[in-house]
Every structure is written in structure tokens, then in C-alpha cells.
Amino acid sequence: MNRCNIETARTCPRSFSVTSTRQRGLSLIEIMYVLVIAAILAAVAIPSYQDYVKRSRRSDAVIALERVANEQEQFYFDHHRYTSSFNSLNIPDVSPDGFYNLTITQVEAAYVATATPDAGGSQQDDGSFRRTSAGEQGWDPGQDGDFECSWQDAFRSGRRC
């Protein structure tokens, strides 16, 4: 068996070259290929991730409005009326994570609770949520006062219902 290496190079066939070139490291072109591929992946992944985070933060508004509804029903049970005061309900006027500001509008024997995104926060262009004493729930993605979308629409991928 004929094994070729540096010591036996003189007896090896001509195709074996003693002066083999060894390549060390990566060339500039290879590094550029890697950077281009990473940039393409980032361009696709980052907006998708940001949309996911925005949709997940919407649960902050839903949790806050459900708490308002529960406290309103307890207040109604105790006082036979609803209130527009957060102090009377013993709850804050912001959502638990602070992404939404809460308001309560009392209309005769009913109320409307609204969660509006914090003006300087990450949800500021995301739309408002509403819950009424009748149990109606709505989402206004355009912030134009038309709560035509359901809460379930808010958690689906994409903005419009």
C-alpha cells in the first residue's frame, strides 16, 4: 500500500504535491455573505417579533377592563348603582403593566370603561379597548371612536378585523 506524506513524497505519484496550500480563516467575501444572510433574517424576524410583542401587550388592557368590570359589579351589589370613580372602586386608573390609561364614563344606570394606550408608550398607535356594563366588548384599532372590532380580533395576526 502506497501512502503518501511528506517523508515518502519522492516515491509518490506525481499527483501528490508536497507544497500543498493551506487556507486559514475566512475571506472577506465569505464574511460578507454571512452578514448579508444575517441582515435578511433580521429584516424578516424583527418586525414579526415587534408585532407579536404589541399583540401580547394588548392583554394588559383586557385584564384591566375585566378588573374594572368585576369591581363595578361588586360596587353595584353594595350600592345599587355604578360609579365613575376609581377611588370608589379601590383600583388604579392605569393598567397593571402601565401600557394603558383607564377611564370610566357613567351613563345613568350603566357605565363604559375604556382603556386607551399611554400617549408616550409603546402601544400609543395600537387602538383603544372598551367594555360596557352590558358586557359588550370592543376594540378600536384606528382610534376613531368606532369600536367595531371584537377583543378576539385584537389578538389575531394583522391589525384589521
N, C-alpha and C positions, 0 to 999 in steps of 0.2 A: 504494500500500500504506500502510495506516494503522498506524503503530507508536506505541504509547502509552508515554510515560515522563514524568518529572517536567517536562521542558521543554515538551512538547506536550500537557499534561494538559487545557488549555482546549478543545482541538479533538477530544478523545477522546470516545467514547460514555460515557454515564452509569455504566455498569457498572464503569468503571475508577476506582479510588479513589486519590487522591494520598496520603491518610493511611492507608497500609497498616500494620498492626500486625506488628511483628517479635517473634518469641518467641526468647528467649535462654536457654540452659541447660535443665535438666530440672526438672520439677516434683517435689514431694515424693512424690506418688502414683507417678510413674514410677520413682523411686528405690526405693520400697517394693516395687514389682513385681519389680524386678531382684533385690532382696535375698531375696524370697520364693522366687523361682526358684532362686537360688544355694543357699539353705538346703535346698530339696528335693533338689537334685542332690547336695549334701554328705551328706544323710541316707542316700542310697542308695549313694553311692560309698565313703564311709569304712568302713562295716562290711565291704563286699565286699573292699576293699583289705586290711583287717586280717586277714580270713580267708585271703587269698592269702599274706600275709607269714607267718602262722602255719604254713600248709601247706608253704611253701618252707623254713622253718627246720627242719622235720622231717628234711630231708636231712642235717642235721648229725648226728643220731642214727644214721642209716643208714650214713653214712661212717665214723663212729667204730666202730660194731659190725663193719663189714666189715674195718676195720683190725685190731681185736681178733681176728677170725677168722683173718686172714692170719698174724698174729704167733703165735697159738696153734698153728696148723698147722706153722709153722716150728719152734716150741719142741718140739712133739710129735715132729717129724722128728729133732731133735737129741737129745732126752732120753727119748723113748718114753713120755711122759706129758704131760698138760696141767697148767697152773698157774693159781692164783687170784691171783697176784701181778703187779701192773702193773710193778713194778721188774724182775721176771724177763723181762718182755716188752719192756722199754725203751720204754714208751709212757705217756702221762699218763692219769689216771683221769677226765678230762673230755673232752668232745667238742671238735673243733677250734675251733669258734666259742664254746664255753663255755655253750651252752644246755642241755646235758645232763650229768649225772654218771653215770659208768660203774661197774658192779660186775661181778665175775666170781665165780660160785659153782661150785666144783669138786665133782662128784658121781662118785666112783670114777674110771672111765676116760673121763669126759665133763665138759663144762663148759656153763654157761649164762651168757651175757653179757647184761646188762640196761642200757639207757640210760634213766635217769629224769630228768624235767625238773628243772632247778635250782629250788629252793624259792622264791627271790625273783625269778626271771627271768620273761621274757615268755611262756615256754612252760609255766608251772607247772601249768596246768589242762588240759594237752594230752594226757596219757597217756604210757605208757612203751613202749619198744621192746625186743624180746628176740631173741637169736639163739643157737642151741644148736650143739654140736659136730656134731650130725647134720644141720645145715643148715636146721633149722626156724626160720622167722621169724614173729614175731607182733607185733601192736600192741594195746595195752590202753587204749582211749580213756577208759574210765571209771575207770582206776587201781584196779580192784578185784581184780587178780591173775588175771583171766581174759583170756588173750591170744588171743581168738577171731578177731580181725581180721588180715588179711594186711598186709604193708607197702604193697602197692598200694592198699589201702583208705584208708590214711593220706593219700595224695596226691590222692584224689578230692575233689571239692567236697562239702561236708557233713561231719558228724562221724561218723556211724554207718555200720557196714558191714552 
